[in-house]
């Protein structure tokens, strides 16, 4: 199971970080980034399956491809933003983490405007 691998990699990363903290505390952030990338690589196949399933569902429901693309971009932005926030918090930079969080939310709102507009147009058409 992939989750066992992910947990194992995470625990190994924690152990390495604890050991390195005594000798080279500045390497802790590098360990965090490397472990995060390794876990992301392990989960990339699941993301590909997710994208295929969303596209299949959109084709069956005849949803505009533009909307599916936007939803996938929003998902990607959310995942990357959360990853960056975690790295910043691990390195003790909570102020930068909060700015990244705010930036991610603003970008998501901007990207989602066509979906919101389409929804409002549909609602107005029903009235």
C-alpha positions as CSV (number, residue, x, y, z in Angstrom):
1,X,0.0,0.0,0.0
2,X,1.2,3.4,-0.9
3,X,0.2,4.9,2.4
4,X,2.7,2.6,4.2
5,X,5.4,3.9,2.0
6,X,4.4,7.5,2.6
7,X,4.3,7.1,6.3
8,X,7.7,5.3,6.2
9,X,9.3,8.0,4.2
10,X,7.8,10.6,6.6
11,X,9.1,8.8,9.7
12,X,12.5,8.4,8.1
13,X,12.5,12.1,7.3
14,X,11.6,13.0,10.9
15,X,14.4,10.8,12.3
16,X,17.0,12.3,9.9
17,X,15.8,15.8,10.8
18,X,16.1,15.0,14.5
19,X,19.6,13.6,14.1
20,X,20.8,16.5,11.9
21,X,19.2,19.0,14.2
22,X,22.0,18.4,16.7
23,X,24.8,18.8,14.2
24,X,23.5,20.9,11.3
25,X,20.1,22.5,12.2
26,X,20.1,24.5,8.9
27,X,19.7,21.2,7.0
28,X,16.3,20.5,8.5
29,X,14.6,22.6,5.8
30,X,16.3,20.6,3.1
31,X,15.2,17.3,4.6
32,X,11.6,18.7,4.7
33,X,11.7,19.7,1.0
34,X,13.2,16.4,-0.1
35,X,10.8,14.3,1.8
36,X,7.9,16.4,0.5
37,X,9.0,15.9,-3.1
38,X,9.4,12.2,-2.5
39,X,5.9,11.9,-1.1
40,X,4.5,14.0,-4.0
41,X,6.2,11.7,-6.5
42,X,4.6,8.7,-4.8
43,X,1.2,10.3,-5.0
44,X,1.5,11.6,-8.6
45,X,0.0,8.4,-10.0
46,X,-3.1,8.9,-7.9
47,X,-3.4,12.5,-9.2
48,X,-3.3,11.2,-12.7
49,X,-6.1,8.8,-12.0
50,X,-8.0,11.6,-10.4
51,X,-7.7,13.8,-13.4
52,X,-8.8,11.0,-15.7
53,X,-11.8,10.3,-13.6
54,X,-12.8,14.0,-13.6
55,X,-12.4,14.2,-17.4
56,X,-14.5,11.0,-17.8
57,X,-17.2,12.4,-15.5
58,X,-17.2,15.7,-17.4
59,X,-17.6,14.0,-20.7
60,X,-20.6,12.0,-19.5
61,X,-22.2,15.0,-17.9
62,X,-21.4,17.2,-20.8
63,X,-19.7,19.8,-18.6
64,X,-17.6,22.5,-20.4
65,X,-14.0,21.5,-20.6
66,X,-13.1,25.0,-19.6
67,X,-14.7,24.5,-16.2
68,X,-12.9,21.2,-15.6
69,X,-9.6,22.8,-16.5
70,X,-10.3,25.5,-13.9
71,X,-11.2,23.0,-11.2
72,X,-8.0,21.1,-11.9
73,X,-6.0,24.3,-11.7
74,X,-7.7,25.2,-8.4
75,X,-6.8,21.8,-7.0
76,X,-3.2,22.1,-8.1
77,X,-2.9,25.6,-6.7
78,X,-4.3,24.3,-3.4
79,X,-1.9,21.4,-3.2
80,X,1.2,23.5,-4.1
81,X,0.2,26.3,-1.8
82,X,-0.3,23.9,1.2
83,X,3.1,22.3,0.4
84,X,4.8,25.8,0.4
85,X,3.0,26.8,3.6
86,X,4.2,23.7,5.3
87,X,7.8,24.2,4.2
88,X,7.7,27.8,5.5
89,X,6.2,26.8,8.8
90,X,8.8,24.0,9.2
91,X,11.5,26.6,8.8
92,X,9.8,28.9,11.3
93,X,8.7,31.5,8.8
94,X,5.0,31.8,9.8
95,X,4.6,35.3,8.4
96,X,5.7,34.2,4.9
97,X,3.5,31.1,5.2
98,X,0.4,33.4,5.9
99,X,1.3,35.6,2.9
100,X,1.6,32.5,0.6
101,X,-1.8,31.3,2.0
102,X,-3.4,34.7,1.2
103,X,-1.9,34.7,-2.3
104,X,-3.1,31.2,-3.0
105,X,-6.6,32.1,-1.9
106,X,-6.7,35.3,-4.0
107,X,-5.4,33.4,-7.1
108,X,-8.1,30.7,-6.6
109,X,-10.8,33.3,-6.4
110,X,-9.6,35.0,-9.6
111,X,-9.3,31.7,-11.4
112,X,-12.8,30.6,-10.3
113,X,-14.6,33.7,-11.6
114,X,-15.7,32.0,-14.9
115,X,-17.3,29.2,-12.9
116,X,-19.1,31.7,-10.6
117,X,-20.2,33.8,-13.6
118,X,-21.5,30.7,-15.4
119,X,-23.4,29.6,-12.3
120,X,-24.9,33.1,-11.8
121,X,-25.9,33.2,-15.5
122,X,-27.6,29.8,-15.2
123,X,-29.5,30.9,-12.1
124,X,-30.6,34.1,-13.8
125,X,-31.8,32.0,-16.8
126,X,-33.9,29.9,-14.5
127,X,-35.6,33.0,-13.0
